[in-house]
Amino acid sequence: MKLVRALLILLATVVATSMFAAPSARAQQDVDLLLVLAADVSRSIDQPKFQLQREGYAAAIADKRVLDAITAGRNRRIAVAFVEWSGVSSQKLLIDWTVVDGPDAAKRFGDQLVELPRSFAERTSISGGIDFSVALLARAPYKAA
């Protein structure tokens, strides 16, 4: 059930990207997608599930099919951030906006992700995770095409 909620947050974040991807005066470069990967780390997520989330995101971003999709866009790159969320006021940006434009960048992102310590283990607030992710999208230093 928690994994389903985490995937719903990911989906909501991707949908929100299209709504909040307005051009920004501080945009450094164009990307094809702003993506916030948001993982539930509340008390109900035990260590094996926590590890599964981290390793799953790392494997997915480096998968050849995903990289083919990333490099098939007009700008041939996306910007990704990684957030962990738990309670109402327990959200943390673990990996700030990172451009993924090929296997090397994807591997660096994934390696960093699996090595970072867990942020929280508190109660659950899906809305807190969504609100935090939407705010992160609004201040992204990149412009999604």
Buried (B, 14 or more C-beta within 10 A) or exposed (E): EBBEBBEBBBEBBBEBBEEBBEEBEEBEEBBBBBBBBBBBBBEBBEEEBBEEBBEBBBEEBBEEEBBEEBBEBEBEBBBBBBBBBBBBEBBBBBBEBBBBBEEEBBBEBBEBBEEEEBBBBBEBBBEBBBBBBBEBBBEBEBBBE
